Amino acid sequence: MEKLNVLIGILGVCILTAFSCEKYNNEQKCYAGRVIQVSCGGTVIQLLSESEIIGKTWENHFKSPSLRYENCVLAGNLPAEKQREGDTIHFSYKKVTSFSEGNFCDIGGLPITKIEILKIFNQNCSEG
């Protein structure tokens, strides 16, 4: 019985470690994203990495004619100098359910997946 408890404990630690490492790696990687739309509700970013699909298909009804974009997320803390529509930025992020700071309007029509930018990188994903 004691060996079974030890085995269950080891298995539990391995599972928890696997999940925590995945989160840690996600927050340390450098991702590319294109700034699609800047609004009072946040900044719409299209993640360009095909291996990281966390966003949803989003249709930009703020422009005419409207365009569809794959893998879009809403960022709440992108620095103002990086908020130029059409620019590609490189960053690490964490997925959140709501923005931790800032004053954002609830205008609707924006992607439902929210992220917070942790670090901005240079174009080659080096420290910047």
Backbone as CSV, one residue per row, in Angstrom:
resi,resn,N_x,N_y,N_z,CA_x,CA_y,CA_z,C_x,C_y,C_z
1,MET,0.826,-1.194,0.000,0.000,0.000,0.000,0.872,1.260,0.000
2,GLU,1.960,1.235,0.764,2.851,2.389,0.831,3.491,2.659,-0.535
3,LYS,3.867,1.592,-1.261,4.459,1.759,-2.591,3.448,2.396,-3.552
4,LEU,2.182,2.041,-3.413,1.136,2.612,-4.265,0.989,4.116,-3.991
5,ASN,1.010,4.518,-2.739,0.930,5.935,-2.390,2.107,6.726,-2.951
6,VAL,3.309,6.145,-2.868,4.502,6.800,-3.406,4.372,6.937,-4.922
7,LEU,3.918,5.874,-5.582,3.744,5.898,-7.033,2.721,6.955,-7.448
8,ILE,1.609,7.045,-6.735,0.579,8.041,-7.031,1.137,9.451,-6.815
9,GLY,1.918,9.637,-5.766,2.532,10.941,-5.501,3.487,11.348,-6.601
10,ILE,4.318,10.429,-7.056,5.269,10.713,-8.134,4.523,11.045,-9.425
11,LEU,3.484,10.290,-9.721,2.682,10.527,-10.909,2.029,11.907,-10.855
12,GLY,1.510,12.284,-9.693,0.893,13.602,-9.531,1.884,14.728,-9.766
13,VAL,3.094,14.601,-9.228,4.122,15.618,-9.417,4.495,15.726,-10.892
14,CYS,4.599,14.588,-11.575,4.932,14.605,-13.010,3.856,15.316,-13.819
15,ILE,2.605,15.064,-13.512,1.504,15.702,-14.244,1.509,17.203,-13.993
16,LEU,1.657,17.621,-12.734,1.683,19.053,-12.419,2.873,19.744,-13.076
17,THR,4.011,19.079,-13.113,5.192,19.641,-13.743,4.970,19.820,-15.236
18,ALA,4.342,18.858,-15.861,4.082,18.954,-17.306,3.215,20.160,-17.618
19,PHE,2.162,20.385,-16.847,1.282,21.521,-17.101,1.973,22.845,-16.796
20,SER,2.741,22.908,-15.741,3.408,24.164,-15.409,4.509,24.479,-16.412
21,CYS,5.193,23.486,-16.942,6.226,23.727,-17.947,5.608,24.251,-19.230
22,GLU,4.451,23.734,-19.604,3.785,24.212,-20.813,3.456,25.689,-20.679
23,LYS,2.950,26.110,-19.552,2.619,27.515,-19.333,3.885,28.355,-19.352
24,TYR,4.928,27.882,-18.687,6.184,28.619,-18.636,6.756,28.799,-20.037
25,ASN,6.772,27.721,-20.835,7.306,27.806,-22.183,6.504,28.771,-23.034
26,ASN,5.199,28.781,-22.882,4.340,29.668,-23.643,4.664,31.125,-23.345
27,GLU,5.010,31.428,-22.103,5.289,32.797,-21.712,6.723,33.215,-22.037
28,GLN,7.574,32.286,-22.456,8.960,32.612,-22.756,9.243,32.636,-24.253
29,LYS,8.392,32.021,-25.061,8.603,31.974,-26.504,8.343,33.330,-27.128
30,CYS,8.878,33.507,-28.315,8.656,34.720,-29.086,7.706,34.393,-30.233
31,TYR,6.611,35.121,-30.304,5.596,34.917,-31.342,5.519,36.143,-32.227
32,ALA,5.161,35.922,-33.480,4.937,37.024,-34.414,3.435,37.247,-34.540
33,GLY,3.067,38.513,-34.607,1.663,38.852,-34.792,1.523,40.137,-35.587
34,ARG,0.453,40.224,-36.351,0.177,41.430,-37.134,-0.915,42.234,-36.449
35,VAL,-0.685,43.530,-36.282,-1.682,44.414,-35.693,-2.758,44.655,-36.754
36,ILE,-3.985,44.252,-36.437,-5.084,44.345,-37.394,-5.960,45.569,-37.131
37,GLN,-6.329,45.772,-35.868,-7.266,46.853,-35.537,-6.964,47.377,-34.147
38,VAL,-6.916,48.678,-34.006,-6.740,49.322,-32.706,-8.069,49.981,-32.353
39,SER,-8.561,49.681,-31.152,-9.835,50.266,-30.725,-9.794,50.529,-29.224
40,CYS,-10.850,51.151,-28.717,-10.938,51.408,-27.283,-11.142,50.112,-26.492
41,GLY,-11.470,49.029,-27.171,-11.665,47.735,-26.520,-10.402,46.907,-26.445
42,GLY,-9.328,47.366,-27.075,-8.074,46.636,-27.110,-7.522,46.599,-28.526
43,THR,-6.416,45.902,-28.708,-5.773,45.805,-30.011,-5.941,44.396,-30.549
44,VAL,-6.506,44.282,-31.745,-6.671,42.977,-32.383,-5.355,42.599,-33.035
45,ILE,-4.855,41.423,-32.676,-3.604,40.905,-33.229,-3.883,39.552,-33.863
46,GLN,-3.375,39.366,-35.077,-3.458,38.068,-35.740,-2.146,37.342,-35.482
47,LEU,-2.210,36.217,-34.754,-1.010,35.428,-34.509,-0.607,34.765,-35.814
48,LEU,0.648,34.913,-36.196,1.110,34.419,-37.489,1.685,33.012,-37.422
49,SER,1.937,32.496,-36.241,2.478,31.155,-36.078,1.373,30.116,-36.262
50,GLU,1.570,29.222,-37.208,0.578,28.186,-37.435,0.623,27.103,-36.357
51,SER,1.704,27.048,-35.610,1.802,26.040,-34.544,1.112,26.503,-33.269
52,GLU,0.771,27.783,-33.182,0.133,28.330,-31.984,-1.229,28.901,-32.375
53,ILE,-2.237,28.050,-32.365,-3.587,28.470,-32.736,-4.401,28.604,-31.450
54,ILE,-4.461,29.808,-30.903,-5.293,30.045,-29.719,-6.427,31.000,-30.039
55,GLY,-6.259,31.759,-31.116,-7.255,32.751,-31.489,-8.362,32.148,-32.333
56,LYS,-9.312,32.977,-32.648,-10.467,32.580,-33.450,-10.464,33.351,-34.760
57,THR,-11.246,32.869,-35.713,-11.462,33.625,-36.937,-12.260,34.869,-36.570
58,TRP,-11.804,36.006,-37.062,-12.443,37.271,-36.730,-12.694,38.052,-38.005
59,GLU,-13.872,38.625,-38.111,-14.213,39.451,-39.267,-14.203,40.909,-38.837
60,ASN,-13.397,41.699,-39.538,-13.230,43.105,-39.213,-14.344,43.918,-39.864
61,HIS,-15.371,44.221,-39.094,-16.487,45.017,-39.588,-16.235,46.514,-39.413
62,PHE,-15.064,46.862,-38.840,-14.724,48.268,-38.680,-14.269,48.875,-40.003
63,LYS,-13.902,48.042,-40.971,-13.447,48.490,-42.286,-14.479,48.083,-43.332
64,SER,-14.500,48.801,-44.424,-15.390,48.440,-45.523,-14.556,48.327,-46.792
65,PRO,-14.589,47.203,-47.468,-15.342,45.997,-47.138,-14.693,45.255,-45.970
66,SER,-15.497,44.482,-45.251,-14.974,43.747,-44.096,-14.083,42.601,-44.581
67,LEU,-13.083,42.274,-43.781,-12.140,41.198,-44.109,-12.110,40.187,-42.985
68,ARG,-11.835,38.927,-43.324,-11.714,37.853,-42.335,-10.241,37.572,-42.054
69,TYR,-9.950,37.338,-40.784,-8.596,37.019,-40.355,-8.645,35.780,-39.471
70,GLU,-7.711,34.875,-39.667,-7.616,33.667,-38.849,-6.755,33.937,-37.618
71,ASN,-6.997,33.182,-36.550,-6.147,33.151,-35.357,-5.959,34.531,-34.727
72,CYS,-7.051,35.219,-34.446,-6.991,36.569,-33.867,-7.256,36.559,-32.368
73,VAL,-6.541,37.435,-31.684,-6.692,37.619,-30.240,-6.818,39.110,-29.960
74,LEU,-7.207,39.441,-28.743,-7.338,40.822,-28.313,-6.312,41.090,-27.221
75,ALA,-5.420,42.050,-27.461,-4.390,42.413,-26.483,-4.798,43.709,-25.800
76,GLY,-4.580,43.766,-24.489,-4.983,44.941,-23.745,-3.855,45.842,-23.321
77,ASN,-2.629,45.395,-23.475,-1.535,46.212,-22.947,-0.402,46.389,-23.957
78,LEU,-0.726,46.491,-25.210,0.295,46.720,-26.231,0.741,48.189,-26.165
79,PRO,2.057,48.439,-26.069,2.535,49.821,-25.993,2.063,50.645,-27.194
80,ALA,1.781,51.923,-26.964,1.225,52.807,-27.994,2.098,52.855,-29.246
81,GLU,3.420,52.817,-29.087,4.300,52.898,-30.256,4.266,51.634,-31.114
82,LYS,3.658,50.564,-30.611,3.541,49.309,-31.370,2.144,49.117,-31.945
83,GLN,1.269,50.093,-31.794,-0.124,49.960,-32.210,-0.380,50.531,-33.601
84,ARG,0.485,50.263,-34.549,0.261,50.728,-35.914,-0.308,49.584,-36.742
85,GLU,-1.498,49.789,-37.262,-2.181,48.753,-38.031,-1.326,48.316,-39.218
86,GLY,-1.237,46.998,-39.393,-0.455,46.417,-40.479,0.947,46.019,-40.073
87,ASP,1.456,46.562,-38.966,2.807,46.220,-38.508,2.848,44.802,-37.947
88,THR,3.993,44.156,-38.095,4.239,42.865,-37.467,5.081,43.108,-36.233
89,ILE,4.644,42.539,-35.114,5.381,42.680,-33.861,5.778,41.286,-33.380
90,HIS,6.778,41.230,-32.521,7.254,39.978,-31.938,7.167,40.115,-30.422
91,PHE,6.574,39.120,-29.767,6.251,39.275,-28.355,6.063,37.914,-27.682
92,SER,6.108,37.926,-26.359,5.661,36.789,-25.551,4.368,37.235,-24.876
93,TYR,3.539,36.286,-24.500,2.227,36.643,-23.962,1.748,35.593,-22.975
94,LYS,0.690,35.952,-22.278,-0.054,34.974,-21.498,-1.530,35.178,-21.808
95,LYS,-2.256,34.086,-21.866,-3.684,34.124,-22.132,-4.392,34.493,-20.833
96,VAL,-5.377,35.399,-20.907,-6.098,35.868,-19.725,-7.602,35.847,-20.010
97,THR,-8.383,35.873,-18.943,-9.832,35.951,-19.113,-10.306,37.396,-19.140
98,SER,-9.543,38.282,-18.488,-9.843,39.715,-18.546,-8.531,40.468,-18.355
99,PHE,-8.495,41.694,-18.818,-7.281,42.492,-18.716,-7.076,42.931,-17.273
100,SER,-5.829,42.862,-16.817,-5.533,43.162,-15.419,-5.476,44.665,-15.142
101,GLU,-5.222,45.461,-16.163,-5.161,46.907,-15.951,-5.592,47.625,-17.216
102,GLY,-5.942,48.868,-17.070,-6.374,49.673,-18.208,-7.864,49.935,-18.169
103,ASN,-8.283,50.875,-18.969,-9.685,51.260,-19.035,-10.166,51.014,-20.460
104,PHE,-10.852,49.896,-20.681,-11.267,49.494,-22.012,-12.780,49.552,-22.136
105,CYS,-13.246,49.968,-23.314,-14.685,49.996,-23.551,-15.145,48.610,-24.022
106,ASP,-16.411,48.349,-23.875,-16.993,47.077,-24.293,-17.833,47.342,-25.537
107,ILE,-17.149,47.422,-26.695,-17.853,47.793,-27.919,-18.399,46.590,-28.672
108,GLY,-17.961,45.387,-28.326,-18.421,44.209,-29.042,-17.757,44.104,-30.403
109,GLY,-17.909,42.951,-31.020,-17.358,42.735,-32.344,-15.866,42.498,-32.377
110,LEU,-15.231,42.323,-31.207,-13.797,42.068,-31.128,-13.558,40.600,-30.785
111,PRO,-12.350,40.075,-31.037,-12.069,38.675,-30.685,-12.316,38.412,-29.201
112,ILE,-12.760,37.197,-28.882,-13.064,36.867,-27.491,-11.842,36.360,-26.725
113,THR,-10.829,35.865,-27.430,-9.610,35.385,-26.778,-8.750,36.587,-26.415
114,LYS,-8.410,36.705,-25.131,-7.639,37.852,-24.649,-6.247,37.414,-24.208
115,ILE,-5.276,38.275,-24.489,-3.902,38.036,-24.046,-3.340,39.309,-23.432
116,GLU,-2.321,39.134,-22.612,-1.522,40.258,-22.135,-0.109,40.058,-22.643
117,ILE,0.455,41.107,-23.214,1.813,41.073,-23.734,2.773,41.107,-22.547
118,LEU,3.713,40.166,-22.523,4.696,40.118,-21.441,5.991,40.831,-21.816
119,LYS,6.417,40.667,-23.080,7.679,41.259,-23.510,7.610,41.500,-25.017
120,ILE,8.169,42.613,-25.462,8.286,42.920,-26.886,9.723,42.605,-27.309
121,PHE,9.879,41.927,-28.437,11.190,41.546,-28.972,11.466,42.319,-30.257
122,ASN,12.735,42.306,-30.691,13.085,42.834,-32.007,12.538,41.879,-33.067
123,GLN,12.677,42.254,-34.328,12.140,41.428,-35.414,12.706,40.027,-35.432
124,ASN,13.928,39.842,-35.017,14.516,38.505,-35.018,14.331,37.792,-33.684
125,CYS,13.421,38.301,-32.878,13.073,37.737,-31.559,14.233,37.816,-30.564
126,SER,15.181,38.716,-30.785,16.210,38.925,-29.779,15.688,39.940,-28.782
127,GLU,16.338,40.023,-27.653,15.911,40.971,-26.622,15.891,42.373,-27.205
128,GLY,14.860,43.127,-26.903,14.812,44.461,-27.470,14.006,45.329,-26.642
